[in-house]
């Protein structure tokens, strides 16, 4: 999957000059000077930059602990150290079937915990809301990653994409699938979980700003805003919008009393996995609270982390495509090391899962249903058997 995506991206890049003279979509982009004050659809405090601490961090922490005190007072009982669990799910296209299967198998094992924070980017963004709500939504994960094929998720339009369009394919079918599962009742469930102090965070990339954006999906769901449902869906679609392959999502924002648009694409463009901004020191943030838990982060990397041999044709496109796919893989590995460093600084136990090296990629298209079903079944078997989570990043010399 990564190779095919990389090949499409490379082809798009090489043909950009040929399409440069063609018309492009009209925009009213947000000026750089107004980036700091823009609000999406007029909703405040629903997002922050993923590469710096939120400016309203203290208020966010106070709100979280007020909600925990009201809904789960046992967690804040003096003299106790409860165990809390975080889950972060990476991108990987159709390889997301592995993470979906692993979670469902984990439920069947009976040891899957409730997660305090769940984060996701790209295909991980599609999994995260259902993982956040717990095993009662496992059926949806199974359906999404075993019952849909390329034609049901993607509409190819290469000619339009190469003569000035925004992408080589349309993801309107995927938008329809998202809308099918993410309805007002589902939004209500997300809002109710948010009110207990738990958090669901999805990452996108603001392509104009060249920066990661973290969206507080529970706050959006609980906002009561008439456009909350559409924004929720748009963020999931944007996070999975591979640049060049799928069209970006334009999000309307307000700044200085005027309306503008922001271009958002795949969250994996800037970070393959994330939990919180790397600058945060959780202990310092919680110093004024009575909350002293034991913490563990589970990371599902929907991909392989070792070298994969493949004979490359001696041609420009093949060489460039293989190079881009290699770049994506090692960016993802680098992000795992960043996550490990963040966990160590914050006394968080590190746990990592990824696709075993002996599972061979035999898919023939972007969303090969047979391939995804096999990969889902593998993840399911591993989860149900009690997955042996890695305690260190790949290549660090220990489990």
Secondary structure, DSSP 8 states (H G I E B T S, - for coil): -HHHHHHHHHHHHHTHHHHTTS------B--GGGGGG-EETTB-SSEEETTS--TTHHHHHHHHHHHHHHH-GGGG-TT---EEEEEEE---GGGHHHHHHHHHHHHHHT-----SEEEEETHHHHHHHHHHH-GGGHHHHHHHHHS--HHHH-EE-HHHHHTT-S-SEE-HHHHHHHHHHS-HHHHHHHHHHHTTT-EEEEEEEETTTTEEEEEEHHHHHHS--TTHHHHHHHHHHHHT--BTTB--EEEEEEETTEEEEEEEEEGGGT-S--SS-TT--HHHHTTTSS---EEEEEEEESS--S-------SSHHHHHHHHHHHHHHHHHHHHHHHHHHHHHHTTEEEEEEE--TTS-----STT-HHHHHHHHHHHHHHHHH----BSS-TTSS--
